[in-house]
Amino acid sequence: MDFVLRHPQATVYHHPAWLQTLQREYSQPGVFLACEHPDGKLLGIFPLIYTKGLPFGGGPLTGPRLSSLPRTPLAGPLAIDARTTVALLEEARNRVAQRRGVYLQIKASVGDLSGLVDGIAAKPWRSTYLLHLPESSDPPFRISNSQNRASIRRAINRALANGVRARPAENEADLRAWYRLYLETMRRNIVPPRPLRLFLAMWELLHPLGMMRLLLAEQVTPSGAKILGGCLYLLFGSTCTYAFGASGTSDLNLRPNDLVQWQAINDAVREGYRIFDFGEVPEGDANLARYKAKWGAEPVRLLRYYYPDVPTEKSSDSNEFQGRAHKLVTAVWRRLPSTLTAWTGDRIYRRL
């Protein structure tokens, strides 16, 4: 753990608590490589987990993989120098070479791994949207674009005028209430949801370490309080990462998550974080890109690495769901009970 805490390019996804969280989610076999100096000094680490892959193949994105890490935006090797990185990559490649039909997939957080090891090839992936925060610890944070600043201010004022307030989740009951809205959101967005046990593991393993925060949008009225939505953030080093969001369909007009994002950004500034990571945007999703850009976040193209090499292709969810098939899937998915979408997502993710 000390190696991860000291490494300048480590992410929350390298931390043992995140690896334990993934193990709690699906208990997939892991391969946790380490490189040591003869004197016992740790020189590098490389966390990897095997996945079964979806039935009937699926290739490097959804087939059997040794991944660093599955269902995780970034990971990859951490090392003190290029020589150690090469040693870790070679060991991972050799393990995959012994297993027919298994790909090595690396979502590297450290520089460019291209050309370091024969056969491991870089492929362009999505962009993640990063907001660089000011050094000043005096909120409120100021959005430079005046149009976007005014738009966000209107959204926040609408939420406040309707009695909506942002507050941190206090207990597991809050988390479960938020998860019900998360299921609703994933059904609305036609995305399989992650299982509840993932979030319970985060609450148990990450929250006590200050590495996970769930901010809720709650409307307070004379008849009581109601959770309208909320966002889950992961915190590590100098980065606050927006990981999951949820909001009730009937309350979208109250702009609950705009209020939550504003609160989260200002909290991050106050606490000394330097980067607010809004997360990835699938290719072609212009609306999501505009939402993240309006806060001042800028796109940074990510790379993924594969062995064996694979043809360059658009990300699997770019624009492929179009036409009649997409309309049919959309109509059916949005009518499914939340319990069934949760069951479906669980069966999909346990193989990814």
CORDA-V792674 format. One record per backbone hydrogen bond with DSSP energy under -0.5 kcal/mol. NH is the residue of the N-H (numbers start at 1). CO is the residue of the C=O. Records with the same first field share a line. If there is no record, write none. Layout:
NH=CO, CO
This chain:
5=1
6=2
7=3
10=7
14=11
15=11, 12
18=15
19=15
20=16
21=17
22=18
23=19
24=20
25=21
26=22
27=23
31=48
33=31, 46
35=44
37=41
40=37
43=35
44=35
45=78
46=33
48=31
49=67
50=29
51=65
53=351
54=62
61=58
62=58
63=59
65=51
66=103
67=49, 65
68=105
70=67
72=69
75=107
78=45
80=43
85=81
86=82
87=83
88=84
89=85
90=86
91=87
92=88
93=89
94=90
95=91
96=92
97=93
98=94
99=96
100=98
102=99
103=64
104=307
105=66, 103
106=305
107=68
108=106
109=75
111=109
113=111
115=120
116=113
120=117
121=119, 306
123=304
125=302
127=281
128=300
129=279
130=128, 298
131=276
132=130
133=131, 274
139=137
143=141
146=144
149=145
150=146
151=147
152=148
153=149
154=150
155=151
156=152
157=153
158=154
159=155
160=156
161=157
162=158, 159
163=160
164=159
165=218
167=216
169=214
175=171
176=172
177=173
178=174
179=175
180=176
181=177
182=178
183=179
184=180
185=181
186=182
187=183
188=184
189=185
190=186, 187
191=186
198=195
199=195
200=196
201=197
202=198
203=199
204=200
205=201
206=202
207=202
209=206
210=207
211=206
212=206
213=233
215=213, 231
216=167, 214
217=229
218=165, 216
219=226
220=163, 218
221=219, 224
224=221
226=219
228=217, 226
229=217
230=246
231=215
232=244
233=213
234=241
235=211
236=239
239=236
240=275
241=234, 239
242=240, 277
243=232, 241
244=232
246=230
247=181
248=228
251=248
252=249
254=251
255=252
256=251
259=255
260=256
261=257
262=258
263=259
264=260
265=261
266=262
267=263
268=264
269=265
270=266
271=267
272=269
273=268
274=238
275=238
276=131
277=240, 275
278=129, 276
279=129
281=127
285=282
286=284
289=285
290=286
291=287
292=288
293=289
294=290
295=292
296=293
297=292
298=130
300=128
302=126
304=123
305=106
306=121
307=104
318=315
322=320
326=322
327=323
328=324
329=325
330=326
331=327
332=328
333=329
334=330
335=332
336=332, 333
340=337
341=337
342=338
343=339
344=340
345=341
346=342
347=343
348=344
349=345
350=346
351=348
352=349
